[in-house]
Protein backbone atom coordinates (compact mmCIF):
# COMPACT_ATOMS: atom_id res chain seq x y z
CA UNK A 1 0.00 0.00 0.00
CA UNK A 2 2.86 2.41 0.62
CA UNK A 3 4.54 4.03 -2.36
CA UNK A 4 7.96 5.64 -2.16
CA UNK A 5 8.56 8.68 -4.29
CA UNK A 6 11.09 8.14 -7.05
CA UNK A 7 14.07 10.52 -7.07
CA UNK A 8 13.67 13.51 -9.29
CA UNK A 9 15.22 13.11 -12.69
CA UNK A 10 17.03 16.04 -14.24
CA UNK A 11 17.43 16.40 -18.00
CA UNK A 12 20.72 17.58 -19.45
CA UNK A 13 20.64 21.05 -20.98
CA UNK A 14 22.93 20.22 -23.92
CA UNK A 15 22.74 17.16 -26.12
CA UNK A 16 25.68 14.92 -26.91
CA UNK A 17 25.66 16.20 -30.49
CA UNK A 18 26.15 19.77 -29.33
CA UNK A 19 29.09 18.73 -27.16
CA UNK A 20 30.74 16.90 -30.06
CA UNK A 21 30.49 19.99 -32.25
CA UNK A 22 32.51 21.99 -29.75
CA UNK A 23 35.40 19.50 -29.54
CA UNK A 24 38.23 19.88 -32.11
CA UNK A 25 41.12 17.41 -32.29
CA UNK A 26 44.26 18.08 -34.29
CA UNK A 27 45.63 14.78 -35.61
CA UNK A 28 49.16 16.23 -35.37
CA UNK A 29 48.88 16.65 -31.63
CA UNK A 30 50.94 14.24 -29.54
CA UNK A 31 49.14 11.85 -27.23
CA UNK A 32 50.53 9.82 -24.36
CA UNK A 33 49.02 6.41 -23.76
CA UNK A 34 49.01 5.42 -20.09
CA UNK A 35 48.71 1.77 -19.08
CA UNK A 36 46.55 1.17 -16.00
CA UNK A 37 47.39 -1.56 -13.50
CA UNK A 38 44.25 -3.75 -13.35
CA UNK A 39 44.78 -4.29 -9.61
CA UNK A 40 44.37 -0.56 -8.93
CA UNK A 41 41.88 0.24 -11.65
CA UNK A 42 38.86 0.76 -9.39
CA UNK A 43 40.54 2.10 -6.24
CA UNK A 44 39.46 5.70 -6.73
CA UNK A 45 36.00 4.66 -7.88
CA UNK A 46 35.54 2.43 -4.85
CA UNK A 47 36.77 5.16 -2.51
CA UNK A 48 34.22 7.56 -3.97
CA UNK A 49 31.45 4.97 -3.64
CA UNK A 50 32.41 4.32 -0.02
CA UNK A 51 32.46 8.04 0.68
CA UNK A 52 29.01 8.56 -0.83
CA UNK A 53 27.62 5.58 1.09
CA UNK A 54 29.04 6.87 4.37
CA UNK A 55 27.59 10.31 3.79
CA UNK A 56 24.20 8.81 2.95
CA UNK A 57 24.20 6.71 6.10
CA UNK A 58 25.13 9.72 8.18
CA UNK A 59 22.26 11.66 6.67
CA UNK A 60 19.81 8.88 7.45
CA UNK A 61 20.87 8.53 11.08
CA UNK A 62 19.10 10.75 13.58
CA UNK A 63 18.05 10.93 17.21
CA UNK A 64 15.91 8.18 18.68
CA UNK A 65 13.41 9.59 21.17
CA UNK A 66 11.95 6.23 22.17
CA UNK A 67 11.68 5.34 25.83
CA UNK A 68 11.95 1.64 24.93
CA UNK A 69 12.90 -0.15 21.72
CA UNK A 70 11.46 -3.66 21.33
CA UNK A 71 13.23 -6.16 19.06
CA UNK A 72 11.41 -9.45 19.70
CA UNK A 73 10.34 -9.86 16.06
CA UNK A 74 12.76 -10.83 13.30
CA UNK A 75 14.76 -7.77 12.31
CA UNK A 76 14.04 -6.65 8.76
CA UNK A 77 10.53 -8.13 8.77
CA UNK A 78 7.73 -5.58 9.03
CA UNK A 79 5.50 -5.46 12.09
CA UNK A 80 2.02 -4.83 10.73
CA UNK A 81 -0.17 -4.53 13.80
CA UNK A 82 0.04 -3.57 17.45
CA UNK A 83 -2.73 -3.89 20.05
CA UNK A 84 -3.08 -3.26 23.79
CA UNK A 85 -5.13 -5.24 26.31
CA UNK A 86 -8.12 -2.94 27.08
CA UNK A 87 -8.17 -3.97 30.75
CA UNK A 88 -4.53 -4.68 31.57
CA UNK A 89 -2.89 -1.79 29.75
CA UNK A 90 0.67 -3.02 30.22
CA UNK A 91 0.15 -6.04 27.92
CA UNK A 92 0.87 -5.55 24.24
CA UNK A 93 0.40 -7.97 21.35
CA UNK A 94 2.12 -7.55 17.98
CA UNK A 95 2.05 -9.42 14.69
CA UNK A 96 4.39 -9.29 11.75
CA UNK A 97 5.87 -10.46 8.50
CA UNK A 98 7.83 -13.15 10.35
CA UNK A 99 4.54 -15.10 10.80
CA UNK A 100 4.70 -14.56 14.56
CA UNK A 101 2.32 -13.21 17.16
CA UNK A 102 4.01 -12.01 20.36
CA UNK A 103 2.81 -10.87 23.77
CA UNK A 104 5.07 -8.54 25.74
CA UNK A 105 5.11 -6.14 28.68
CA UNK A 106 4.69 -2.45 27.90
CA UNK A 107 6.55 -1.15 30.94
CA UNK A 108 9.63 -3.38 30.70
CA UNK A 109 9.55 -4.59 27.09
CA UNK A 110 9.97 -8.16 28.34
CA UNK A 111 8.62 -10.93 26.11
CA UNK A 112 5.76 -12.69 27.91
CA UNK A 113 4.71 -15.31 25.37
CA UNK A 114 5.29 -16.36 21.77
CA UNK A 115 2.25 -17.98 20.17
CA UNK A 116 2.60 -20.94 17.78
CA UNK A 117 3.78 -19.73 14.40
CA UNK A 118 1.20 -18.87 11.72
CA UNK A 119 1.16 -19.90 8.06
CA UNK A 120 1.68 -16.35 6.80
CA UNK A 121 2.21 -12.78 7.97
CA UNK A 122 0.16 -11.85 11.03
CA UNK A 123 -1.46 -8.55 10.07
CA UNK A 124 -4.55 -8.21 12.30
CA UNK A 125 -4.81 -8.50 16.10
CA UNK A 126 -7.71 -7.45 18.31
CA UNK A 127 -9.02 -7.88 21.86
CA UNK A 128 -12.66 -8.19 22.87
CA UNK A 129 -14.12 -5.14 24.61
CA UNK A 130 -13.65 -6.72 28.06
CA UNK A 131 -10.22 -8.19 27.36
CA UNK A 132 -11.54 -11.74 27.75
CA UNK A 133 -10.56 -12.87 24.27
CA UNK A 134 -7.59 -12.17 22.02
CA UNK A 135 -7.72 -12.92 18.29
CA UNK A 136 -5.06 -12.85 15.59
CA UNK A 137 -5.12 -13.75 11.91
CA UNK A 138 -2.72 -14.11 9.02
CA UNK A 139 -2.99 -13.05 5.41
CA UNK A 140 -3.93 -16.51 4.17
CA UNK A 141 -7.14 -16.64 6.22
CA UNK A 142 -6.17 -18.43 9.43
CA UNK A 143 -7.79 -17.08 12.63
CA UNK A 144 -6.91 -18.06 16.20
CA UNK A 145 -8.55 -17.07 19.47
CA UNK A 146 -7.15 -17.31 23.01
CA UNK A 147 -8.44 -16.65 26.49
CA UNK A 148 -6.76 -16.29 29.87
CA UNK A 149 -5.28 -19.27 31.70
CA UNK A 150 -5.05 -19.72 35.47
CA UNK A 151 -2.24 -17.15 35.55
CA UNK A 152 -4.38 -14.59 33.75
CA UNK A 153 -2.36 -14.85 30.53
CA UNK A 154 -4.26 -15.03 27.19
CA UNK A 155 -2.54 -18.17 25.94
CA UNK A 156 -5.28 -20.83 26.06
CA UNK A 157 -6.37 -21.43 22.46
CA UNK A 158 -10.13 -21.99 22.44
CA UNK A 159 -11.00 -21.64 18.76
CA UNK A 160 -9.44 -21.59 15.32
CA UNK A 161 -10.84 -21.18 11.83
CA UNK A 162 -9.77 -20.75 8.21
CA UNK A 163 -11.81 -18.55 5.87
CA UNK A 164 -10.34 -20.03 2.69
CA UNK A 165 -9.63 -16.51 1.41
CA UNK A 166 -7.24 -13.71 2.25
CA UNK A 167 -8.30 -11.64 5.24
CA UNK A 168 -8.38 -7.86 4.82
CA UNK A 169 -9.70 -6.75 8.22
CA UNK A 170 -10.67 -8.12 11.62
CA UNK A 171 -12.19 -6.50 14.71
CA UNK A 172 -14.43 -7.24 17.68
CA UNK A 173 -17.90 -5.85 18.27
CA UNK A 174 -17.62 -2.96 20.79
CA UNK A 175 -20.06 -4.51 23.29
CA UNK A 176 -20.40 -8.21 22.40
CA UNK A 177 -18.21 -11.25 21.86
CA UNK A 178 -18.72 -11.16 18.10
CA UNK A 179 -15.77 -11.10 15.72
CA UNK A 180 -16.01 -9.33 12.35
CA UNK A 181 -13.75 -10.62 9.56
CA UNK A 182 -13.66 -9.19 6.04
CA UNK A 183 -12.08 -11.08 3.16
CA UNK A 184 -10.84 -10.27 -0.34
CA UNK A 185 -13.96 -11.75 -1.99
CA UNK A 186 -16.32 -9.13 -0.44
CA UNK A 187 -17.56 -11.48 2.29
CA UNK A 188 -18.07 -10.29 5.86
CA UNK A 189 -17.96 -13.07 8.45
CA UNK A 190 -19.59 -12.71 11.88
CA UNK A 191 -18.31 -15.23 14.45
CA UNK A 192 -19.72 -15.84 17.90
CA UNK A 193 -16.86 -16.30 20.34
CA UNK A 194 -16.07 -18.81 21.78
CA UNK A 195 -18.57 -21.15 20.08
CA UNK A 196 -17.40 -20.27 16.57
CA UNK A 197 -20.92 -20.13 15.15
CA UNK A 198 -20.97 -17.82 12.18
CA UNK A 199 -22.98 -16.18 9.44
CA UNK A 200 -21.76 -14.58 6.24
CA UNK A 201 -22.87 -11.36 4.61
CA UNK A 202 -22.08 -11.57 0.90
CA UNK A 203 -21.01 -8.31 -0.67
CA UNK A 204 -22.15 -9.40 -4.12
CA UNK A 205 -18.83 -8.89 -5.90
CA UNK A 206 -15.29 -10.22 -6.02
CA UNK A 207 -13.70 -7.11 -4.55
CA UNK A 208 -12.19 -6.91 -1.09
CA UNK A 209 -13.62 -5.35 2.07
CA UNK A 210 -11.07 -2.79 3.21
CA UNK A 211 -12.76 -0.67 5.88
CA UNK A 212 -15.48 -1.26 8.45
CA UNK A 213 -17.21 0.80 11.13
CA UNK A 214 -19.73 -0.56 13.64
CA UNK A 215 -22.50 1.85 14.61
CA UNK A 216 -23.09 2.83 18.23
CA UNK A 217 -26.41 0.95 18.25
CA UNK A 218 -24.47 -2.29 17.75
CA UNK A 219 -27.00 -3.48 15.19
CA UNK A 220 -25.52 -2.08 12.00
CA UNK A 221 -22.15 -1.71 10.33
CA UNK A 222 -20.90 0.14 7.29
CA UNK A 223 -18.28 -1.34 4.96
CA UNK A 224 -16.02 0.19 2.31
CA UNK A 225 -14.93 -1.94 -0.64
CA UNK A 226 -12.12 -2.07 -3.15
CA UNK A 227 -14.39 -0.97 -5.99
CA UNK A 228 -15.45 2.21 -4.19
CA UNK A 229 -18.79 0.90 -2.96
CA UNK A 230 -20.00 1.70 0.55
CA UNK A 231 -22.74 -0.40 2.16
CA UNK A 232 -24.74 -0.15 5.37
CA UNK A 233 -25.62 -3.60 6.74
CA UNK A 234 -28.29 -4.83 9.12
CA UNK A 235 -26.38 -7.33 11.27
CA UNK A 236 -29.42 -9.31 12.43
CA UNK A 237 -31.03 -9.72 9.02
CA UNK A 238 -27.71 -9.86 7.12
CA UNK A 239 -29.24 -7.49 4.60
CA UNK A 240 -28.12 -4.27 2.91
CA UNK A 241 -29.96 -1.15 4.11
CA UNK A 242 -28.41 1.08 1.46
CA UNK A 243 -25.55 0.93 -1.01
CA UNK A 244 -23.48 3.79 -2.40
CA UNK A 245 -21.89 3.09 -5.76
CA UNK A 246 -19.49 5.84 -6.77
CA UNK A 247 -19.97 5.13 -10.46
CA UNK A 248 -23.74 5.62 -10.31
CA UNK A 249 -24.27 8.22 -7.59
CA UNK A 250 -22.41 11.29 -8.81
CA UNK A 251 -25.21 13.74 -8.06
CA UNK A 252 -22.75 16.40 -6.98
CA UNK A 253 -21.66 18.47 -10.01
CA UNK A 254 -18.25 19.10 -8.52
CA UNK A 255 -17.83 15.41 -7.85
CA UNK A 256 -18.46 14.60 -11.51
CA UNK A 257 -15.52 16.73 -12.56
CA UNK A 258 -13.04 15.29 -10.07
CA UNK A 259 -13.96 11.61 -9.80
CA UNK A 260 -11.12 9.21 -10.51
CA UNK A 261 -11.59 5.58 -11.47
CA UNK A 262 -9.23 4.53 -8.67
CA UNK A 263 -11.82 5.12 -5.96
CA UNK A 264 -10.94 2.24 -3.64
CA UNK A 265 -12.06 2.90 -0.05
CA UNK A 266 -8.99 3.11 2.18
CA UNK A 267 -10.09 4.80 5.42
CA UNK A 268 -13.41 5.46 7.11
CA UNK A 269 -14.93 7.12 10.17
CA UNK A 270 -18.29 8.14 11.67
CA UNK A 271 -19.09 11.40 13.38
CA UNK A 272 -20.10 11.43 17.05
CA UNK A 273 -23.74 12.13 16.20
CA UNK A 274 -23.82 9.02 13.97
CA UNK A 275 -25.29 11.02 11.09
CA UNK A 276 -22.31 11.21 8.72
CA UNK A 277 -19.76 8.81 7.34
CA UNK A 278 -16.50 9.90 5.71
CA UNK A 279 -14.57 7.63 3.36
CA UNK A 280 -11.03 8.40 2.20
CA UNK A 281 -10.18 6.86 -1.14
CA UNK A 282 -7.18 5.93 -3.22
CA UNK A 283 -8.07 8.64 -5.73
CA UNK A 284 -7.35 11.39 -3.20
CA UNK A 285 -10.99 12.30 -2.61
CA UNK A 286 -12.87 12.10 0.67
CA UNK A 287 -16.58 11.39 0.30
CA UNK A 288 -19.03 12.36 3.04
CA UNK A 289 -22.35 10.49 3.01
CA UNK A 290 -25.60 10.73 4.92
CA UNK A 291 -25.47 7.70 7.20
CA UNK A 292 -29.25 7.24 7.14
CA UNK A 293 -29.76 7.01 3.38
CA UNK A 294 -26.29 6.76 1.80
CA UNK A 295 -26.63 9.98 -0.19
CA UNK A 296 -23.42 11.75 -1.18
CA UNK A 297 -23.34 15.11 0.59
CA UNK A 298 -19.85 16.38 -0.12
CA UNK A 299 -16.68 15.45 -1.92
CA UNK A 300 -13.43 16.95 -0.63
CA UNK A 301 -10.38 16.74 -2.95
CA UNK A 302 -7.22 16.09 -0.94
CA UNK A 303 -4.38 16.40 -3.41
CA UNK A 304 -1.99 19.01 -4.75
CA UNK A 305 -1.71 20.37 -8.29
CA UNK A 306 1.83 20.53 -9.64
CA UNK A 307 3.22 22.36 -12.68
CA UNK A 308 5.60 20.35 -14.82
CA UNK A 309 8.42 22.51 -16.20
CA UNK A 310 8.35 21.53 -19.84
CA UNK A 311 8.71 23.93 -22.75
CA UNK A 312 6.38 21.86 -24.89
CA UNK A 313 3.68 21.38 -22.24
CA UNK A 314 2.44 24.18 -20.04
CA UNK A 315 -0.50 22.24 -18.62
CA UNK A 316 -0.71 21.53 -14.92
CA UNK A 317 -0.95 17.93 -13.73
CA UNK A 318 -2.81 16.83 -10.63
CA UNK A 319 -1.05 14.32 -8.41
CA UNK A 320 -3.58 12.26 -6.46
CA UNK A 321 -2.66 10.22 -3.45
CA UNK A 322 -4.25 7.81 -1.03
CA UNK A 323 -6.09 9.16 1.99
CA UNK A 324 -4.77 6.90 4.74
CA UNK A 325 -6.67 8.41 7.67
CA UNK A 326 -9.92 10.36 8.15
CA UNK A 327 -11.21 11.76 11.45
CA UNK A 328 -14.24 13.82 12.43
CA UNK A 329 -13.49 16.48 15.01
CA UNK A 330 -15.59 18.97 16.95
CA UNK A 331 -16.78 22.23 15.39
CA UNK A 332 -17.80 20.36 12.24
CA UNK A 333 -14.25 19.68 11.10
CA UNK A 334 -13.00 16.77 9.00
CA UNK A 335 -9.30 15.83 9.06
CA UNK A 336 -7.72 13.91 6.17
CA UNK A 337 -4.15 12.56 6.21
CA UNK A 338 -2.62 11.53 2.89
CA UNK A 339 0.24 9.36 1.73
CA UNK A 340 1.81 12.40 0.08
CA UNK A 341 2.37 13.93 3.52
CA UNK A 342 -0.40 16.51 3.62
CA UNK A 343 -3.03 17.13 6.29
CA UNK A 344 -6.26 18.70 5.04
CA UNK A 345 -8.73 20.17 7.52
CA UNK A 346 -12.18 20.83 6.05
CA UNK A 347 -15.19 22.68 7.40
CA UNK A 348 -18.07 20.29 6.72
CA UNK A 349 -20.81 22.91 6.92
CA UNK A 350 -19.25 25.49 4.60
CA UNK A 351 -17.32 22.90 2.55
CA UNK A 352 -14.29 25.16 2.68
CA UNK A 353 -10.71 24.08 3.25
CA UNK A 354 -9.62 25.47 6.62
CA UNK A 355 -5.98 24.41 6.67
CA UNK A 356 -3.41 22.52 4.62
CA UNK A 357 -0.30 21.24 6.42
CA UNK A 358 2.70 19.70 4.67
CA UNK A 359 4.49 17.23 6.95
CA UNK A 360 7.14 16.40 4.31
CA UNK A 361 6.58 12.65 4.71
CA UNK A 362 3.79 10.22 3.88
CA UNK A 363 1.15 9.88 6.59
CA UNK A 364 0.24 6.36 7.68
CA UNK A 365 -2.15 6.98 10.57
CA UNK A 366 -3.68 9.84 12.55
CA UNK A 367 -5.03 9.77 16.11
CA UNK A 368 -7.01 12.68 17.56
CA UNK A 369 -6.76 13.37 21.29
CA UNK A 370 -8.85 15.88 23.28
CA UNK A 371 -10.51 16.97 20.02
CA UNK A 372 -7.59 19.18 18.96
CA UNK A 373 -4.31 17.28 19.45
CA UNK A 374 -3.48 15.34 16.29
CA UNK A 375 -0.80 12.63 16.41
CA UNK A 376 0.48 11.64 12.96
CA UNK A 377 2.62 8.59 12.16
CA UNK A 378 4.79 9.11 9.07
CA UNK A 379 6.92 7.10 6.67
CA UNK A 380 10.11 8.87 7.78
CA UNK A 381 9.65 7.34 11.24
CA UNK A 382 8.59 10.61 12.85
CA UNK A 383 5.52 11.11 15.02
CA UNK A 384 4.31 14.69 14.71
CA UNK A 385 1.92 16.36 17.14
CA UNK A 386 -0.21 19.18 15.72
CA UNK A 387 -2.81 21.57 17.08
CA UNK A 388 -5.62 21.43 14.52
CA UNK A 389 -7.12 24.68 15.80
CA UNK A 390 -4.31 26.72 14.28
CA UNK A 391 -2.14 24.15 12.48
CA UNK A 392 0.74 24.75 14.87
CA UNK A 393 3.32 21.93 15.25
CA UNK A 394 3.68 21.17 18.96
CA UNK A 395 6.17 18.32 19.18
CA UNK A 396 8.02 15.74 17.13
CA UNK A 397 9.38 12.34 18.13
CA UNK A 398 12.11 10.73 16.02
CA UNK A 399 12.81 7.03 15.57
CA UNK A 400 16.51 6.93 14.76
CA UNK A 401 16.13 7.03 10.98
CA UNK A 402 17.88 4.45 8.83
CA UNK A 403 16.52 1.77 6.56
CA UNK A 404 13.04 0.48 7.38
CA UNK A 405 12.12 3.32 9.72
CA UNK A 406 8.66 3.58 8.13
CA UNK A 407 5.86 3.35 10.71
CA UNK A 408 3.29 0.63 9.98
CA UNK A 409 0.93 1.10 12.94
CA UNK A 410 0.45 3.42 15.91
CA UNK A 411 -1.62 3.29 19.09
CA UNK A 412 -1.95 5.33 22.30
CA UNK A 413 -2.67 3.90 25.75
CA UNK A 414 -6.00 4.72 27.38
CA UNK A 415 -4.35 6.88 30.03
CA UNK A 416 -2.62 8.86 27.24
CA UNK A 417 0.77 8.31 28.85
CA UNK A 418 2.43 6.25 26.12
CA UNK A 419 2.44 6.07 22.35
CA UNK A 420 3.46 2.80 20.66
CA UNK A 421 4.60 2.35 17.06
CA UNK A 422 5.37 -0.67 14.88
CA UNK A 423 7.99 -0.36 12.12
CA UNK A 424 8.92 -1.86 8.79
CA UNK A 425 12.40 -2.64 10.17
CA UNK A 426 10.91 -5.18 12.61
CA UNK A 427 11.04 -3.03 15.75
CA UNK A 428 8.49 -1.54 18.11
CA UNK A 429 9.06 1.70 19.98
CA UNK A 430 7.42 3.15 23.06
CA UNK A 431 7.33 6.92 23.43
CA UNK A 432 6.45 8.72 26.64
CA UNK A 433 3.77 11.38 26.22
CA UNK A 434 3.37 12.57 29.82
CA UNK A 435 4.02 11.58 33.41
Protein Blocks (a to p, Z undefined) as FASTA:
>chain_A
ZZcddddddddfbdfklmmmmpccdfkbccddddddfklmmmmmmmmmmmmmmmmmmmmp
ccdfbfbdcfkbcghiacfbdcddfklmmbccdddfkopacdddfklopafbdcdddfbd
cfbdcddfkomaccdddfkopacdddddfkopafbcfbdcdehiacfbdcddfkbccddd
ddfeopacddddfklpacdddehiabdcfbdcddfklpaccdddfkopacdddfklopaf
bdcdfklmcmbfklmmmocfblccfbdcddfkopaccdddfkopacdddfknopafbdcd
dbdddddddfklccdcddddddfbdcddehhiacdddfkopacdddfklopafbdcdehi
acfbdcdehhlaccdddfkopacdddfknopafbdcdehiaehiacfbdcddfklmaccd
ddfkopacdddfbZZ
